[in-house]
Amino acid sequence: MQDTHDPLLVWRDDGVPVSDRFDDPYFSVVNGLEETRHVFLAGNDLPARFCDGFHVAELGFGTGLNMLASLLAWRENGQVGTLYFTSFEAFPMQASEMDQALAHFPEAHAIAAPFLEQWAAGARRIEMPGLVANIHIGDARETLPTLDLRANAWFLDGFSPAKNPELWSENILHEVANHTAKDGSFATYTAAGFVRRTLDEAGFDVTRAPGFGRKRHMSIGTLRTAT
Ligand SMILES: C[S@@+](CC[C@H](N)C(=O)[O-])C[C@H]1O[C@@H](n2cnc3c(N)ncnc32)[C@H](O)[C@@H]1O
């Protein structure tokens, strides 16, 4: 019987992992790490907004690349204290699969060992110098509403809205807004009209920004202040 939590990975000839479940790659073929930096870090005005205790939250943990890219940015920026990273994943990868995927990005892979060791041992609270991460396993539509979390920055990184509508529904995007701190922000690679409209209705001021590589646009936004 098929494991209902198996990510069903297929490795393309160029080494990119693709989800057979969602028929979508985990990261850009051009350069996944650069895309993360452009979309999720710069899109949330990071590292400029980093401060001790800064909290990033993410829909879709996948390979852990975005977490490691955030930690690289934190360390390179000379931050002191702790970066908190909360992510949600319904179909967790094995540590060996993450290792294989991350090997494409030498900078991220170079700091990945302590994370992969903890993950392989079954930990879902990961501690590394400068970082405390909690990865909530299960459908984010069920796990996010139960948490007392206020993120300063959200990375909305589900598979494409057409293939993974669960992570772009009205309910979950409203939950994202409800779990955002004052002056908090989001960034996502998609500029799909219904995603932008829903995030606006949920309480964000939404802006279109230049996308990465061949993508013309992406979306960024900040939580509107209650009046
Ligand atoms: C594009 S990948 C994320 C890539 C990831 N951020 C990284 O750094 O590698 C999208 C992820 O969302 C996960 N996902 C899809 N539907 C989900 C759901 N309903 N709840 C939680 N995670 C989900 C997929 O399993 C996949 O790992």
The ligand as an SDF file (V2000), in Angstrom:
LIG
                    3D

 27 29  0  0  0  0  0  0  0  0999 V2000
    7.9160   23.8410   -3.4030 C   0  0  0  0  0  0  0  0  0  0  0  0
    8.0070   22.6690   -2.1030 S   0  0  0  0  0  0  0  0  0  0  0  0
    8.8080   23.5730   -0.8030 C   0  0  0  0  0  0  0  0  0  0  0  0
   10.2930   23.7110   -0.9720 C   0  0  0  0  0  0  0  0  0  0  0  0
   10.9660   24.1110    0.3210 C   0  0  0  0  0  0  0  0  0  0  0  0
   10.5550   25.3680    0.8460 N   0  0  0  0  0  0  0  0  0  0  0  0
   12.4660   23.9900    0.2620 C   0  0  0  0  0  0  0  0  0  0  0  0
   13.1640   24.8840    0.7980 O   0  0  0  0  0  0  0  0  0  0  0  0
   12.9530   22.9680   -0.2530 O   0  0  0  0  0  0  0  0  0  0  0  0
    6.3490   22.6060   -1.4670 C   0  0  0  0  0  0  0  0  0  0  0  0
    6.2100   21.7510   -0.2180 C   0  0  0  0  0  0  0  0  0  0  0  0
    4.8680   21.8670    0.3020 O   0  0  0  0  0  0  0  0  0  0  0  0
    4.5110   20.6130    0.8480 C   0  0  0  0  0  0  0  0  0  0  0  0
    3.0450   20.5670    0.9740 N   0  0  0  0  0  0  0  0  0  0  0  0
    2.1310   20.4440   -0.0090 C   0  0  0  0  0  0  0  0  0  0  0  0
    0.8690   20.4740    0.4940 N   0  0  0  0  0  0  0  0  0  0  0  0
    0.9880   20.6190    1.8410 C   0  0  0  0  0  0  0  0  0  0  0  0
    0.0450   20.7410    2.9180 C   0  0  0  0  0  0  0  0  0  0  0  0
   -1.2770   20.6930    2.6880 N   0  0  0  0  0  0  0  0  0  0  0  0
    0.5220   20.9020    4.1640 N   0  0  0  0  0  0  0  0  0  0  0  0
    1.8710   20.9600    4.3970 C   0  0  0  0  0  0  0  0  0  0  0  0
    2.8000   20.8590    3.4220 N   0  0  0  0  0  0  0  0  0  0  0  0
    2.3770   20.6920    2.1560 C   0  0  0  0  0  0  0  0  0  0  0  0
    5.0740   19.6400   -0.1690 C   0  0  0  0  0  0  0  0  0  0  0  0
    5.1780   18.3310    0.3410 O   0  0  0  0  0  0  0  0  0  0  0  0
    6.4280   20.2830   -0.4740 C   0  0  0  0  0  0  0  0  0  0  0  0
    7.4390   19.8050    0.3760 O   0  0  0  0  0  0  0  0  0  0  0  0
  1  2  1  0
  2  3  1  0
  2 10  1  0
  3  4  1  0
  4  5  1  0
  5  6  1  0
  5  7  1  0
  7  8  2  0
  7  9  1  0
 10 11  1  0
 11 12  1  0
 11 26  1  0
 12 13  1  0
 13 14  1  0
 13 24  1  0
 14 15  1  0
 14 23  1  0
 15 16  2  0
 16 17  1  0
 17 18  1  0
 17 23  2  0
 18 19  1  0
 18 20  2  0
 20 21  1  0
 21 22  2  0
 22 23  1  0
 24 25  1  0
 24 26  1  0
 26 27  1  0
M  CHG  2   2   1   9  -1
M  END
$$$$
